[in-house]
Amino acid sequence: MTVRTGAQYVERLQKTPREVWLRGERIADVTAHPAFRRPLAQIAHLYDMQHDPRFADVLTRPGSHGPVGTAFVAPRSYDDLIARRAAYRLWSEATFGLMGRSPDFLNTTVMAFAEEPGVFAKLGQEYADRVQAYFEYIRDNDLFLTHALITPQIDRSKASSEQADEFLHMGVVEETADGIVVRGARMLATLAPLADELLIYNLPGLRPGDEKHAAVFAVPIDAPGLRLLSREPYDDGSRNTFDHPLSANFEEPDSLVVFDDVLVPWDRVFLLGDVQLANAMYAETSLRQHTGHQTGTRGLVKMEFVTGVAMKLAQSVKIDGFLHVQKALGEAIAATETCRALLMAAETAYETSSNGTVRPRFDFLQTLRMHLSTQYPRIVETLQTLGAGALLMMPSAEDFDSPVAGDIGKYLQGAEGLNATDRVRINKLAWDLCGDGFGQRALQYERYYAGDPVRLYAFNYLGYDKSTCLRLVDEALALAGDPVEAVARMRAGEG
Ligand SMILES: Cc1cc2nc3c(=O)[nH]c(=O)nc-3n(C[C@H](O)[C@H](O)[C@H](O)COP(=O)(O)OP(=O)(O)OC[C@H]3O[C@@H](n4cnc5c(N)ncnc54)[C@H](O)[C@@H]3O)c2cc1C
C-alpha cells in the first residue's frame, strides 16, 4: 500500500466499528454521525492533499513500495529537516494550525521510536524488533494514530500505584501467553473516535512501585474492551459556517480512554514494567525533538493566523491608528516571530545521532513549547480587548435575509467602506477564537498540549546549563570584593 486518499481513510473507519460513546449513546458508525462529519472531512482532506500534484512532492517521499508520508522518513541532513518543516506546514495551513493532532504528529512519533532501537532493546532485542515492525506497518499502511499519555487526575498527590484502586490509572493486570491484559483509564486522546490506532506511552513521572503502569504499546482502535468516551462537541454538526467559520470546520473531538481488560498482543508491546526506562524513554529517543518540530511548526501557523485576525479586527473599525492598539499588535507580531526564530535556530543547530540521523536542537524547541503556552493566550486576550462589545453584538446569518437586514447593513458596517457582511465575518472569526467554547479549547490546547507549563518551566530551570549565567554573576561579585578592603582603598584614594 502507498499513501492513502481521504476516501480510503474513511472506508477503513467504516470497516472497523469502534466503541465510541457520545451524549449517552453508543455511536454505531462514526463516519455517519453529524458530530464527527466535519473533523472527518478535514482529516480526509489532509490525506487527499498527499495525492494533489501541488503538494505531493512536499508531503510524500519515495519508499520501497511507493510514496510514503514525509513525516515517516528519518531526517539525515539539515535539508531533510527543512523538508519536514515544509510538509508539517502544508498540513498546518490547511487547518490554520487549529487541528493539533493531524496524522503527521504521531507519524513523527513512531518514526522517532524506530530511529532509536537501542532504547527499546534494553529490555531485549525482541522489543526493538517489534517497534521497527510496528513503525513499518503504520508507515506502509499510512494509518492514523491517536495517543493517551496522561493518567486521569483523580488524586494527583498520589502515584498511580497508590490510587484508591490500583487500576484507576491504566495498568497491566496480567501477562499471558498471547500478550498483556490492560485495565483502567487514560486521557486525553484527541481525535480518537476517528483514528485507526491508539499508541500508549508514559510521560516522565512514574515512581518506584508503578511497574504495572510502565508500558508502551499500541492497539487498534477497535480492540475488544477499548471504550472511547467522547466529550460534548462544540459543533454537533448543526452550526453554519458563516456564524462559526472555524468551529464548524475544525472541531477536534477529545476522548477519555477506558481499557476494560484489553488484550495487547506481544508483537505490539514495546516496553514493559521498567519504570526507569519508561521515564527515560522520552529523553533517550529523539521523540521530544521531532514532535517539538512538528508542534512548533503548527504553533507558528496558528500564531500567524491569530495575529492576522487581530490585525483585521483592528483595521475593520480603524482602531489600529491608536498607539496602544499598535503596541498590542506589535507584541503579537514579536511573539509570532519568536516562534519562527526558535524553529529556525533549532534546525540550524541540529544534532547528529549515533546512527547518522539528525534532529533539531531540543532546548530551542522546548523554549518554543513554553513560549506558545503563554503567548497564544495573550493574543487571544488581545482579540477580546480589540473586539470588545462588538464581538457580542453580531447578528446571525439568518438576519441578513430578514426585515432587519437594512439595519445590519447600516449600523454594522465598518470603517472606510467596509460592508457589514465583511465586518461581521471578521468578528465571527475572532469570536470563534476568543469567545466560543471551540476557541477556549484551542487556547487550552496551547497551554497544555506539551504538558503542564508550570512543570515545563521548572524542569527548564533544573535542567539548564547555568554555567554562563552564574560565571558572569561571579565575575561581577568579584568586582565587589571585601567590604573592609573596599572602604580602605577608597580612603587611601585608590578608587
Ligand atoms: C485540548 C487538549 C488536547 C489534548 N490532547 C492530548 C492527546 O491527544 N493525548 C494526550 O496524551 N494528552 C493530550 N492532552 C493532555 C495534556 O497532555 C495534559 O492536559 C497535560 O499534560 C497536563 O496534564 P493534566 O491535564 O492531567 O493536568 P495536571 O497535571 O493534573 O495539572 C493540573 C494542575 O495541577 C498542578 N499539578 C498537578 N500535578 C502536579 C504535580 N505533580 N506537581 C506540580 N503541579 C501539579 C498543575 O500545575 C496544574 O495547575 C490534551 C490536553 C488538552 C487541553
The ligand as a Tripos MOL2 file, in Angstrom:
@<TRIPOS>MOLECULE
LIG
   53    58     1     0     0
SMALL
NO_CHARGES

@<TRIPOS>ATOM
      1 C1         -7.1430   20.3760   24.2080 C.3       1 LIG1
      2 C2         -6.2110   19.3390   24.7370 C.ar      1 LIG1
      3 C3         -5.8760   18.2410   23.9390 C.ar      1 LIG1
      4 C4         -5.0140   17.2580   24.4290 C.ar      1 LIG1
      5 N1         -4.7220   16.1690   23.6450 N.ar      1 LIG1
      6 C5         -3.9700   15.1700   24.1520 C.ar      1 LIG1
      7 C6         -3.7270   13.9810   23.4060 C.ar      1 LIG1
      8 O1         -4.1360   13.8440   22.2610 O.2       1 LIG1
      9 N2         -3.0360   12.9800   24.0060 N.ar      1 LIG1
     10 C7         -2.5620   13.0990   25.2750 C.ar      1 LIG1
     11 O2         -1.9400   12.1660   25.7640 O.2       1 LIG1
     12 N3         -2.7730   14.2090   26.0050 N.ar      1 LIG1
     13 C8         -3.4640   15.2360   25.4880 C.ar      1 LIG1
     14 N4         -3.7040   16.3480   26.2500 N.ar      1 LIG1
     15 C9         -3.3600   16.2720   27.6800 C.3       1 LIG1
     16 C10        -2.2040   17.0910   28.0930 C.3       1 LIG1
     17 O3         -1.0310   16.3890   27.8220 O.3       1 LIG1
     18 C11        -2.3870   17.3530   29.5970 C.3       1 LIG1
     19 O4         -3.5090   18.1950   29.7450 O.3       1 LIG1
     20 C12        -1.1990   17.9990   30.2270 C.3       1 LIG1
     21 O5         -0.1150   17.1210   30.2240 O.3       1 LIG1
     22 C13        -1.4850   18.3880   31.6810 C.3       1 LIG1
     23 O6         -1.9320   17.2740   32.4040 O.3       1 LIG1
     24 P1         -3.3330   17.3150   33.1750 P.3       1 LIG1
     25 O7         -4.3570   17.8800   32.2590 O.co2     1 LIG1
     26 O8         -3.5370   15.9820   33.7450 O.co2     1 LIG1
     27 O9         -3.1180   18.3800   34.3290 O.3       1 LIG1
     28 P2         -2.4240   18.1030   35.7230 P.3       1 LIG1
     29 O10        -1.0750   17.5560   35.5090 O.co2     1 LIG1
     30 O11        -3.3220   17.3260   36.6050 O.co2     1 LIG1
     31 O12        -2.3120   19.5860   36.2750 O.3       1 LIG1
     32 C14        -3.4590   20.3020   36.7810 C.3       1 LIG1
     33 C15        -2.9660   21.3920   37.7270 C.3       1 LIG1
     34 O13        -2.3890   20.8030   38.8940 O.3       1 LIG1
     35 C16        -0.9990   21.1050   39.0050 C.3       1 LIG1
     36 N5         -0.3110   19.8190   39.2860 N.ar      1 LIG1
     37 C17        -0.8040   18.5640   39.1250 C.ar      1 LIG1
     38 N6          0.1010   17.6450   39.4800 N.ar      1 LIG1
     39 C18         1.1980   18.3050   39.8570 C.ar      1 LIG1
     40 C19         2.4790   17.8970   40.3050 C.ar      1 LIG1
     41 N7          2.7980   16.6110   40.4330 N.pl3     1 LIG1
     42 N8          3.3870   18.8430   40.5760 N.ar      1 LIG1
     43 C20         3.0780   20.1490   40.4270 C.ar      1 LIG1
     44 N9          1.8740   20.5970   39.9950 N.ar      1 LIG1
     45 C21         0.9450   19.6930   39.7230 C.ar      1 LIG1
     46 C22        -0.5800   21.6680   37.6350 C.3       1 LIG1
     47 O14         0.4330   22.6470   37.7400 O.3       1 LIG1
     48 C23        -1.8760   22.2590   37.0960 C.3       1 LIG1
     49 O15        -2.0370   23.5720   37.5580 O.3       1 LIG1
     50 C24        -4.5070   17.3710   25.7550 C.ar      1 LIG1
     51 C25        -4.8370   18.4830   26.5470 C.ar      1 LIG1
     52 C26        -5.6710   19.4540   26.0520 C.ar      1 LIG1
     53 C27        -6.0020   20.6290   26.9430 C.3       1 LIG1
@<TRIPOS>BOND
     1     1     2 1
     2     2     3 ar
     3     2    52 ar
     4     3     4 ar
     5     4     5 ar
     6     4    50 ar
     7     5     6 ar
     8     6     7 ar
     9     6    13 1
    10     7     8 2
    11     7     9 ar
    12     9    10 ar
    13    10    11 2
    14    10    12 ar
    15    12    13 ar
    16    13    14 ar
    17    14    15 1
    18    14    50 ar
    19    15    16 1
    20    16    17 1
    21    16    18 1
    22    18    19 1
    23    18    20 1
    24    20    21 1
    25    20    22 1
    26    22    23 1
    27    23    24 1
    28    24    25 2
    29    24    26 1
    30    24    27 1
    31    27    28 1
    32    28    29 2
    33    28    30 1
    34    28    31 1
    35    31    32 1
    36    32    33 1
    37    33    34 1
    38    33    48 1
    39    34    35 1
    40    35    36 1
    41    35    46 1
    42    36    37 ar
    43    36    45 ar
    44    37    38 ar
    45    38    39 ar
    46    39    40 ar
    47    39    45 ar
    48    40    41 1
    49    40    42 ar
    50    42    43 ar
    51    43    44 ar
    52    44    45 ar
    53    46    47 1
    54    46    48 1
    55    48    49 1
    56    50    51 ar
    57    51    52 ar
    58    52    53 1
@<TRIPOS>SUBSTRUCTURE
     1 LIG1         1 GROUP 0 **** ****
